[in-house]
Amino acid sequence: MFRYILTRCAAMIPTLILASLVIFTIIQLPPGDYVETYIGELLASGESVDMARVEYLRAEYGLDQPMWKRYLLWIGNFVTGDFGYSFEYQRPVSEVVGNRLWLTILVSFATIILTWVIAFPIGIYSATHQYSWGDYGLTFFGLLGLATPNFLLALVMMYFAQTIFGVSIGGLMDAEYIDQPMSWDKFKSILEHLIVPTIVIGTSGTAAMIRRIRANLLDELQKQYVTTARAKGVPPFKALVKYPLRMSLNFFVADIGSLLPAIISGAEIVAIVLSLQTTGPLLIAALQSQDMYLAGSFLMFLATLTVIGVLLSDILLGFLDPRIRLTGGASK
């Protein structure tokens, strides 16, 4: 196991280098740069452009350097913990992202907990009561949740909240608490506003997990070792939990690779619809304005979390399922 972990950690280095090259290249593909976008916004608003300032900005941000030199500067600073300077916000990237990061993590964790609490009991019930009325009903609502886009559900909930209750459910806090230091009243406001985005974002994820738990558990329940355990008189709950449920959770552990970056990135479209102060809209705005250090550093951070998550899921799968061998090679 230790040798396997060392090998995988060594393989992470070229993977991240390749990811950084791809990210930097994609960010540079659109024509122009942030300064040109800034000039276009000035001209569109009828303001004059000071070319001396334009040249100063290019030199200040290193935009007059060759692409390879900009890449080396960016990735070198990223490794040392310097994520660059945001052109749009005129602040270091760490400060821009840090203001929204904890809100994103809060929303994501609340959504994940809601998904697990609802999906596991329903998925297990549907698998152990196959083709019952309860199974049919839960399957219907699961398919309904999968078929409904999150942003559409957000729009519907916003409409009914405004027309029926006369309240706005946008944002993660009341307007008076924005840009204010954390306090007990602000925290209560965040908790009150957290309910709707948690339900909206978690709907499709819960429905998908219910279907996957049901399918995987049904597959395990039909295997010979379950029949043997029942024939030997093993109690039904123990016969369900000890092996079939454990073996059916392989997909759940394997999803850790995508779960870690999802916690940080958040649901971008839903965040825009509900005006959430999370990192999703920040990333989209950075890509639109070609704020290369903000967008590039954020995407590189997500790539790093993905690689770490995949490593963790592979290690946990080895402990969860003895049929998975991490050492490779054929067994006789």
N, C-alpha and C positions, 0 to 999 in steps of 0.2 A: 504493500500500500504506500509506504513512504517513497519508494522508488517511482511509483506511478505518479504521486503528487509532484515530485521534483521534475519528472519528465513533462508533465502538463504545464507546470509553472514556466519551464524553459520554453515551451511552445507558445506561451502567451506573448512573449516578447516580439517575435516576428509577426504574430497576428495583429498586435496593437500597432506596430510600425506600418503594416500594410493598411490597416484601418485608418490611421492618421493620414496616409498618402491619399487614400480615396476621399476622405472627408475634405481635406484641403483642396484637392482638385475639383470636387463638385462645387464647393463654395466659390471657387475662382472661375467656374465655367460661364456664369451669366456675364454678358458684356458690361464693361465699366466696373466701377468700384463705389465705395461709399461716398467719396467726394463728388463723383459725377451724379449720383443720386441726390446728394445734397444740393448741387447746382441746379438740377432739374426742379427740385421743390422750390428753390428761390425764384427761378424764372417763372414757374407756374403761378406763384403768388404775386408777380409783378415787381419783385425786388431786383436790384442790380447786383452784379457779381464782381467781387474784387479779386482779380486774377492773382494778385500778390498773395492774398490770403489763401487762395486755392493751392498755390505752389507751396505755401508754408504748411498747409494741412497734409499735403502729400509727403513732404519731407518729415513732418512730425510723426506721422503714422507709419512711415516706411513704405508707402504705396509706390514710391518711385524706384524701389529696389526690384531686382529680378525675382521671379516667383520662387526659385529654389532657395534664395537667401531669405525670403520672407517665411518660407516653410521651416527652415532650420531655426530661425529666430523664434517662431511660434512654438514648435515642438520642444525646443530647448527650454524655453520659459515654462511650458506646461509641466515638464518633468520636475522642475524645481518648485512648483507650486504657484508660479506666476501665470495666471490665466489671461493676461493681456488687459487691454483698456477698451472699454466700450465707446465707439464713436458716437452712438445715438444718445447715450445717457451721460457722457462725459464723466464717467466713473469707472473704477476697476471692475472687471467682470465678476470677481468674487463678491463685491458689495451688491451689484445689481441682482445676481442670482440669489445671494444669501437672504435678501429681504423676502423672497417668495418661496424659498426652498422649504422652510419648515411648514408653511401652509400646504404646500403640495404633498409633503410627507404625511401630514395630518389627514388630508382628504383621502389619500391612497390607502393608508392603514385602516381608516374607518370603512372604506369600501371593501377591502380585502376581508376584514373581520365579518362584515355583514354577509359577504358572499359565502364564506366558509360556514357560518352559523346556519344559514338557510340551505345551502346546497347539500351538505353532507347528510343531514337527516332525511331530506326529501329523496336524494339519490339512493340511499340505502333502502328506504321504504319502497321506492318504485321497483328496485331490483328484487327485493324479497317478496313483493306482492305483484308479480308480473301479470299483466292483463286484467288486473282488478279495476274497479271503478275509480279507486284512488289513483292508480297508476295512469289510467287514461286521462283523468282530470289534471294531474300534475304534468303529464306529458304535453297536454294542450297548452297550459300556461307557460311551460318551458319553451315550446315552439313559438308562442306569441312573443315571449321576451327576446328570443333570438331574431325574430323577424322585424322587431321594432327598432329603428335606429335610435341611438341615445340622444342625438341632438333633436330629433323629432319629439321624443318623450319630454325633453327639457322645454321645448316650445309649448307643448300642450299643457304641461304643469304650470308654466309661467302665465299662460292665458287664463286658465281656470282660477289660479290664485288671485289674479288681478280683477277678473270680472265677477267672481263669486264672493271672495273674501276681501277684495280691495287692498291687497298687500302685494308688495314686490318681493320676489324671492331671489333676485339676482345678487351676486356678490357673496363674499364670505364673512362680511361684518357690516354693521351699520355705518353710514357715511361718516359720522362724526369720529369714528375710531380709526379711520384710514390714516396712515402715517403717524399714528400716536403710539407711544410706548405701551408695552403689554401691561394690562391691569386686569383685575377680576371682572369688571364690567365688560371689557373688551373680550375676554375669554368666554364669558357667557354669551355674548353676541355671536362669536364664532361658532360655538356649539349649536346655537339656535339655527344659524344659517347652514350648518353642516348637513342637516338632515336631507334636504332636497338633492344636492349634488351627490350624496352618497347613494341615495335610492336610484337616481338617474344613471349614474356611471355603473353601479353594481348590477343593474337589471340584466343586461346581456351576458355579463360575466357569470352571474349566478345561474342563468338558464343554461349556458354552455357547460358549466361544471356539473350541473345536475345530469345532463345527458351523458357526459363522459363517465361520471361515477356509476351511473346505471349500467351503461354498456360494458364497462370493464368488470364490474362486480358480477353481472350476469354471466360473463365469459368464465370467470373463476368458479362460480357456483355450479357450473355444469361439468366441472372436471372430476376425475375419478377419486382424487384424495378427499374431496368433500363428501362424496357418496360413502366412502369407506368410513370417514369420521362419524357420519350419521348412523351407519350400520353398527358401529361399535358403541353407540349410546352416548356420544359426546353431547353435552347440552347444546341446544340450538344457538344460543348467544355466543358461547365459546367457539363453536364450530364456525360461526360467521366471522368473529373478530380476529381470532388467532392467525388464520392463514388467508382465507379469501379476501377479506377487506384489506389486509396488509399488502397482498400481492396486487390488488387492483389500484393501489395508490402510486404505482410507478409513474403514471402520467403527471400526477400532482407534484411529485418531487422533481421530475424533469422540467416542469414549468418554472422552476426557480430561475433558470437562465434568462427568461423573459420578464420575470416578476420584479427583479431588482431595478432594471432601468425603467419599468413601468411606474414604480413608486416615485421616481424622480421626475419623469416626464409628464405624468398626469394625462388626462383625457383632453387633448388640445381643442377639438371642436366643441365639446360640451363646455369647456372652460370659457371659450369665447362667447357662446350663447348665453351662459349664466353669468358672465362678467366676473369670473373667479380670478382672484389675485394669485394665480399659480404660475408655474414656469412654462406651461404649454403655450399660452398666448405670447409670452416673452420670446420663446424660440421662433415662432412663426414670424413675429415682427422683425426679429434680427435677420432672418433669411430674406424677408422682403426688402429690407433696407440695406442688405449686404454688409451688415455689421459683422465682419469676418471673425474677429476675436471672440465676440460673444457667442455667435452661432457655432464656430468651430470648436471652442473649448467645451461648450455644452454637449455637442454631439460626441466629442472625444470622451467626455466623462461617461456618457451613456454607453459607448462602446466598451469602455473599461469595466463598467458594471456588468455588462452582458457577458464578457469573457469570465469574470469572477463568478457570476451566477452559474454559468455552464459547468465550471470546475466544481463548485459546491454541489450541484445537482448530481453530477457523475459520482462523486464520492459518497453522497448520501444514498444513491441507488445501490451502490455496492454493499452498504450496511443493511438496507431495507430488504433487498431481494438476494438471497444466496445464489440464485441461478445466474446472476450477473457476475462475470469474472472480469476484474480490472487488469489482470496480469497479461492477458492475451495468450495466444498459443492454443493448440488443440489439446483436449483432454481425452484420456482413454478410459 
